Structures are given as structure tokens and as C-alpha cells.
Amino acid sequence: MAVKWGVIGCGGIAARRTMPEGIIPAENAELAAVMDLNGDAAKQVGEKFSADVYTKEDDLLADKRVDAVYIATPAHLHAGQAVKSAEMGKHVLCEKPMALSVEDCGRMIESCAKNGVKLGVGFMMRFHAYHRKLRDMVREGNLGRITFARAQLSCWYPDMEGAWRQDPELGGGGSLMDMGNHCIDVLEYMLESRVTEVSCFAGTLVHGYPVEDTGVVMMKFENGAVGVVDSCFSIPDNSSRNRLEIYGSGGSVLAEGTIGQAPDGVMTAYLEDKKGYDAQQARETDGAGEKISPEPVNTYRAEIEEFSGCILGDKTPSISGEDGLWSQKVLLACYESAKTGRVYNC
């Protein structure tokens, strides 16, 4: 049995990743329909994936074959489309950010609950095999007491006419809203601990648009650990290594390339027994560390299969609307901190 999917906003990430890598190959999913305001783009995608084509969301939602919708439109449209989908009895998987305000996130949660449909949010990096392995290592105490964590996701995103991520009214923010939320979420996921305080610095240093192209968040977690997230639109792609670092009293795990859209990367563990104080503080370089290489999985396929399985088995999605709401609360605290220069509680 397969869940029949409709895609609202079938260009962008939906066409590049979520449909070809997620919905199409998923064992328990089937692409039924796509919708986009750009009729030519919708037609091209529909023909490519043998799906019905719509240019109005109401028409797609009226399609009785569609069980669930994947919303991949500009962020300011998410709340209205999710509420309308729920009212039409469709389960909702919404791209992040879930919405631009806490109030709209709450409306989405309330509407889905009222209409008896599932609501999930697209933090697909939680499904990354390397991240799941690292979470297990943290949970099992392999790194001792966790003290510090860092996640980086940056790219080069120059001024482009019509780019909604560069318009604060449409996207809600810049690099932090688009990529920093992934980093914060994946750190909370691996440490199994919420962020409690944030201090943020953000600015537009390179490009000409009105949202930040450079952002850094310092944070404290419930478990006492501290962390840093750096997300920028102002660094050339090959110059940002998208690093992930977790440090504890028993060692560290350092990764490169796991934060992003690819299913693999490089991850190395440096674990050691506690020793006495070494005044020399010598570091081994050659051959140090153990490679961590779990079998890669496609995060988009895993995301679709998990959400489809929740529909078929009547279970709560592992990444729920409440997770999307929490993410937005943390992000908004970050922006307030950047604006005022103060530390904000989440």
C-alpha cells in the first residue's frame, strides 16, 4: 500500500531532490500530482514524473486521489497552504521554516489536529546515517560528558532578481533562517537536548539584499553544553566545508560534508581514556582517529518513507509540528539577539 502524494511548489528543492530522490523511489509512496504557479515548470515536472499537473493549489487539494501534500513553496505561504490542506483532509509535510511566526506555526498545528491529519516538518538531516550514528555514540557515552558542539552550513548565494530567500517579507530572514535552522536542529537532535539561550551576530557583509548573508549563533543547551552554528550566504561553495564537531570529556567526533543534501561525508572519532595532566599537551597527527562510516542512506527517501509510514500506521511523525514551532522560537530569539546585542532565552 502506498501513500499518494501531491506536491505544492514543484520547482526548486522539490524538483531537484525530494521528488526524484524521495517520493519516486520510496517503497510506500507514489507521486500523484504536482502544482506550481509557473505553468510551464509544472508541466515539465509533471511530464518528467508522470504526475497530474495543476497551477492552483485548490485544484490539487480537490484531487481525491491525493492523500498527503509536500509543501515546498516560499516560506510566507506555508501556513495558509498547510491549513487549507488540513481542511481538505490531506496530511502535510512542510518544508522548513515551518512558518514565519510562532502564531502561524500554532495555526498549522491546531488545524492539522482538528482535522485528524499528520503534520511533519522537513528537517531531513536527522535521517542522515552519519548523524544517527553520532547520536548513538553520544547517547552511549562514548564521548563522555558533552561540552561543546559546532555545526556549519554555508554557501555562495549572490543577489538574484526574484529570489524569495533574499526578501525578508517572503523568507523571514537570510542564511540563518534558510540554513542555520538545519544546523541548530541537528545539534539538538544529536545531543538530545534543547537550546536554552542564544547570542547571535548577523549582518549583510558581501551582498546587496536586505537579509543577512552572514550569521553566527552561540548557544547553551539544557544539558549544560555550549555550541556554535555558523551559516553564511557569503562564502564560496568549495571554501565552506560544512563541518560538524562534537566534543566531550572522552574525546571528539569531527565530520565534514555530512551537513547538507548529500548522503555521505567524512567522519572521524578521536576517543581516549582519561590521562593525567600533560604539560607538553602533545597531539598525535599521523594515523590518529578512527573513521566512522555507516552505510549511507538518502535523507529525502528516508524522510518520505518515514512520514508515509506514519500515515499508514497512524503514528506521530518523528519530526512533528511542535518541532517546527520550537525551531521557529529559537530562530526568532536569534534575530532578537542580533538586533539588540543581548542574550535571549528560548
Secondary structure, DSSP 8 states (H G I E B T S, - for coil): --EEEEEES-SHHIIIIIIIIIITT-TTEEEEEEE-SSHHHHHHHHHHHT-EEESSHHHHHT-TT--EEEE-S-GGGHHHHHHHHHHTT-EEEE-SS--SSHHHHHHHHHHHHHTT--EEE--GGGG-HHHHHHHHHHHTTTT-SEEEEEEE---B----TT-GGG-HHHHSSSHIIIIIHHHHHHHHHHHT--EEEEEEEEE--SS-SSS-SEEEEEEEETTS-EEEEEEESBS-GGG---EEEEEETTEEEEEES-SSS-S--EEEEEE-------TT-----TT-SEE-------HHHHHHHHHHHHHHHT---SSBHHHHHHHHHHHHHHHHHHHHS--EE-
